[in-house]
Amino acid sequence: MDVEPPGRDRYEHHLVRFAPVAATVVLNGQDEVLMMWRHRFATQTWNWEIPSGIVEDGESLEAAAAREVLEETGWQVDAVEPLAYNQPIGGMSNAEHHVFLARGATYVAAPVDTHEADRIEWIPLDRIQEMIDRREIVAGVAVTGLLQVLARRS
């Protein structure tokens, strides 16, 4: 792609385009986080993640975040609030990650997206930092949201 940054000469640069991603940190009343243990084939790694996925055309970010929680875990959230936003690879992509926080959820059915996780568990928030440190949680969208929750605790 040909690009011309403000005040600079034109040059060729690779650009990867992505649809926006919505993700949710779901906390329950016991200070536990809803997490999914899953395999990522691109990196050949297993790790814990929060529910997340692509925002569909015409869908609001909030609706996508709540939908992904339900489809991937079987838990339904009533409301989400903005928690974090990042552009994970801004130098070569238009990727945007919108992370939300949900306080509480109700289990309604088995997950629709059965390929998303091998296990779904509520993990104590007090264990999250050590899990990030041990690289048990490595997905950027999960790390961003979980670190925001930890930083806002006090």
ROSEPA-172583 format. One record per residue: x, y, z of N, C-alpha, C in turn; residue in one letter. Coordinates in steps of 0.05 Angstrom, whole numbers, padded with zeros to 5 digits, always signed. Example, Ala and Ser with C-alpha at 12.3 -4.5 7.8 and 13.67 -1.06 7.14 Angstrom:
REM ROSEPA-172583
+00264-00114+00156+00246-00090+00156+00264-00066+00156a/+00257-00045+00142+00273-00021+00143+00258+00001+00157s/
END
This chain:
REM ROSEPA-172583
+00017-00023+00000+00000+00000+00000+00018+00025+00000m/+00010+00045-00014+00024+00070-00015+00013+00088+00007d/+00031+00098+00025+00022+00116+00047+00037+00142+00045v/+00024+00163+00056+00037+00189+00058+00030+00201+00085e/+00048+00197+00105+00043+00209+00132+00043+00239+00130p/+00030+00253+00148+00030+00282+00148+00058+00293+00150p/+00065+00310+00131+00091+00323+00130+00114+00305+00121g/+00108+00282+00110+00129+00263+00102+00126+00256+00073r/+00146+00244+00061+00145+00234+00034+00129+00208+00033d/+00118+00203+00010+00103+00179+00004+00122+00155+00004r/+00112+00132+00014+00127+00107+00012+00109+00083+00013y/+00120+00060+00006+00104+00035+00006+00106+00022+00034e/+00083+00013+00044+00081+00001+00070+00060-00021+00070h/+00065-00043+00084+00045-00064+00086+00025-00057+00108h/+00000-00064+00102-00022-00058+00121-00041-00082+00121l/-00047-00091+00146-00066-00113+00149-00091-00100+00162v/-00114-00105+00149-00139-00094+00159-00155-00115+00174r/-00166-00106+00197-00182-00124+00214-00208-00110+00221f/-00229-00126+00226-00253-00116+00238-00248-00111+00268a/-00262-00092+00280-00257-00087+00309-00264-00112+00326p/-00251-00115+00348-00255-00137+00367-00267-00125+00392v/-00287-00139+00403-00299-00132+00429-00293-00155+00448a/-00285-00149+00473-00279-00169+00493-00290-00160+00519a/-00294-00179+00538-00306-00173+00563-00292-00187+00586t/-00284-00171+00607-00276-00182+00632-00301-00185+00649v/-00309-00210+00655-00333-00214+00671-00324-00221+00700v/-00333-00205+00719-00328-00209+00747-00353-00217+00761l/-00351-00237+00780-00374-00244+00796-00371-00232+00824n/-00391-00237+00841-00391-00226+00868-00369-00236+00886g/-00356-00257+00878-00334-00269+00894-00306-00259+00885q/-00306-00238+00868-00281-00228+00857-00266-00249+00840d/-00282-00263+00824-00271-00283+00805-00276-00273+00777e/-00258-00281+00759-00260-00274+00730-00268-00298+00714v/-00286-00295+00696-00294-00316+00677-00273-00319+00656l/-00260-00343+00655-00237-00347+00637-00241-00373+00621m/-00229-00373+00598-00231-00396+00580-00203-00407+00574m/-00199-00433+00578-00173-00446+00571-00175-00455+00542w/-00157-00445+00525-00160-00451+00497-00133-00453+00483r/-00134-00466+00460-00110-00469+00443-00112-00449+00420h/-00089-00436+00414-00087-00418+00391-00068-00431+00371r/-00079-00439+00348-00063-00454+00328-00042-00436+00316f/-00046-00410+00314-00026-00393+00301+00000-00393+00316a/-00001-00394+00343+00023-00393+00359+00029-00420+00372t/+00011-00440+00368+00014-00466+00380+00017-00465+00410q/-00001-00448+00422+00000-00445+00451-00027-00449+00464t/-00027-00457+00489-00051-00458+00506-00049-00435+00525w/-00072-00422+00530-00072-00401+00550-00100-00395+00559n/-00102-00379+00580-00128-00370+00590-00135-00344+00577w/-00160-00341+00568-00169-00317+00555-00196-00308+00566e/-00203-00283+00560-00230-00273+00565-00246-00276+00540i/-00273-00277+00542-00289-00278+00517-00284-00254+00499p/-00280-00259+00474-00276-00238+00455-00282-00247+00427s/-00286-00228+00409-00291-00235+00381-00296-00211+00364g/-00299-00216+00339-00303-00195+00319-00331-00183+00321i/-00332-00156+00319-00357-00142+00319-00370-00145+00291v/-00394-00155+00290-00408-00159+00265-00418-00133+00253e/-00421-00132+00227-00432-00108+00213-00458-00099+00226d/-00460-00074+00232-00484-00062+00243-00488-00067+00273g/-00470-00082+00285-00472-00088+00314-00457-00068+00331e/-00468-00060+00353-00454-00042+00371-00432-00057+00385s/-00412-00043+00394-00390-00055+00409-00399-00069+00434l/-00418-00056+00448-00429-00068+00473-00444-00094+00467e/-00460-00094+00446-00476-00117+00439-00457-00140+00431a/-00436-00134+00416-00416-00154+00408-00403-00166+00433a/-00395-00149+00452-00382-00159+00476-00400-00178+00492a/-00425-00171+00495-00444-00188+00510-00449-00214+00494a/-00452-00212+00468-00457-00235+00451-00435-00255+00453r/-00410-00245+00452-00387-00263+00453-00386-00278+00479e/-00392-00265+00501-00393-00278+00527-00412-00301+00527v/-00436-00297+00517-00457-00317+00516-00449-00340+00497l/-00441-00333+00473-00434-00354+00453-00410-00372+00462e/-00390-00359+00474-00366-00374+00481-00367-00388+00508e/-00384-00378+00526-00383-00389+00554-00410-00400+00563t/-00432-00391+00552-00458-00399+00562-00468-00381+00584g/-00452-00361+00592-00460-00342+00613-00470-00317+00600w/-00492-00306+00611-00504-00282+00600-00499-00258+00619q/-00489-00236+00607-00486-00212+00623-00508-00193+00617v/-00516-00177+00637-00538-00158+00633-00528-00132+00621d/-00505-00124+00629-00494-00098+00619-00464-00099+00619a/-00452-00083+00601-00423-00080+00600-00417-00050+00601v/-00393-00044+00612-00384-00016+00612-00356-00015+00601e/-00349+00006+00587-00322+00008+00576-00300+00005+00597p/-00279-00010+00590-00257-00014+00609-00231-00005+00596l/-00226-00013+00571-00200-00006+00559-00203-00006+00529a/-00185+00008+00516-00183+00008+00486-00154+00008+00479y/-00147-00008+00458-00120-00007+00448-00119-00013+00418n/-00097-00005+00406-00091-00012+00379-00066-00030+00380q/-00069-00056+00380-00047-00074+00387-00023-00074+00368p/-00027-00068+00343-00005-00068+00324-00008-00044+00305i/-00008-00020+00317-00014+00005+00302+00005+00011+00279g/+00029+00000+00280+00048+00007+00258+00042-00007+00232g/+00025-00028+00233+00020-00043+00208-00008-00053+00205m/-00026-00044+00223-00053-00054+00223-00073-00033+00233s/-00098-00035+00225-00119-00018+00235-00133-00031+00259n/-00123-00053+00270-00136-00069+00291-00142-00052+00315a/-00167-00055+00325-00176-00041+00349-00188-00062+00368e/-00180-00061+00393-00191-00078+00414-00207-00061+00434h/-00232-00067+00437-00250-00053+00456-00256-00073+00478h/-00247-00066+00502-00250-00084+00525-00271-00072+00544v/-00290-00089+00552-00311-00081+00570-00310-00096+00596f/-00324-00086+00616-00326-00099+00642-00355-00105+00647l/-00361-00130+00656-00388-00138+00664-00386-00147+00693a/-00404-00138+00709-00405-00145+00737-00428-00165+00741r/-00421-00190+00742-00441-00211+00746-00450-00223+00719g/-00459-00248+00721-00469-00262+00698-00487-00285+00707a/-00504-00294+00690-00522-00316+00696-00517-00338+00676t/-00513-00362+00686-00509-00385+00667-00536-00392+00655y/-00538-00392+00628-00563-00398+00615-00563-00423+00598v/-00540-00431+00588-00539-00455+00570-00510-00462+00564a/-00506-00485+00553-00479-00493+00544-00470-00473+00522a/-00444-00469+00520-00435-00450+00499-00442-00459+00471p/-00449-00440+00454-00456-00446+00426-00430-00452+00410v/-00409-00436+00416-00384-00439+00402-00367-00460+00418d/-00372-00485+00413-00359-00506+00429-00329-00509+00422t/-00320-00498+00400-00292-00499+00393-00275-00477+00406h/-00288-00459+00421-00274-00436+00432-00257-00443+00457e/-00266-00463+00473-00251-00468+00498-00253-00497+00506a/-00231-00507+00517-00231-00534+00528-00243-00534+00557d/-00239-00512+00571-00249-00508+00598-00258-00479+00601r/-00279-00476+00618-00288-00449+00625-00289-00449+00656i/-00276-00430+00668-00274-00430+00697-00275-00401+00707e/-00284-00399+00732-00282-00374+00747-00256-00375+00763w/-00238-00356+00757-00212-00356+00769-00210-00331+00788i/-00201-00335+00812-00198-00313+00831-00181-00290+00820p/-00191-00266+00822-00176-00243+00812-00149-00241+00825l/-00146-00250+00849-00120-00249+00863-00099-00267+00850d/-00106-00285+00832-00087-00303+00818-00079-00292+00791r/-00093-00272+00781-00089-00263+00753-00061-00252+00748i/-00051-00235+00765-00024-00224+00760-00003-00246+00758q/-00004-00265+00776+00016-00287+00775+00012-00304+00749e/-00012-00307+00740-00017-00321+00715-00006-00306+00691m/-00009-00280+00691+00003-00264+00670+00034-00266+00671i/+00045-00265+00695+00074-00267+00698+00085-00294+00689d/+00069-00315+00693+00078-00342+00684+00070-00348+00655r/+00059-00328+00641+00051-00330+00613+00029-00351+00609r/+00012-00353+00629-00012-00370+00626-00035-00353+00613e/-00032-00327+00614-00050-00308+00601-00032-00291+00584i/-00035-00294+00557-00017-00279+00539-00032-00263+00517v/-00057-00269+00513-00072-00254+00492-00073-00225+00500a/-00065-00208+00481-00064-00179+00487-00089-00167+00497g/-00112-00174+00486-00137-00163+00494-00144-00172+00523v/-00136-00196+00530-00141-00206+00558-00122-00192+00577a/-00097-00190+00570-00077-00177+00588-00085-00148+00592v/-00093-00134+00571-00101-00106+00573-00124-00103+00593t/-00145-00118+00588-00169-00116+00605-00164-00124+00634g/-00150-00146+00638-00145-00155+00665-00127-00137+00680l/-00106-00126+00667-00089-00107+00681-00104-00081+00688l/-00123-00073+00672-00139-00050+00679-00156-00055+00704q/-00167-00079+00705-00183-00086+00729-00165-00086+00754v/-00142-00098+00752-00124-00099+00774-00115-00071+00782l/-00109-00054+00763-00100-00027+00769-00121-00010+00783a/-00146-00016+00777-00168+00000+00788-00178-00011+00815r/-00167-00033+00824-00174-00044+00850-00160-00028+00872r/-00174-00022+00893-00162-00011+00917-00181-00005+00938s/
END
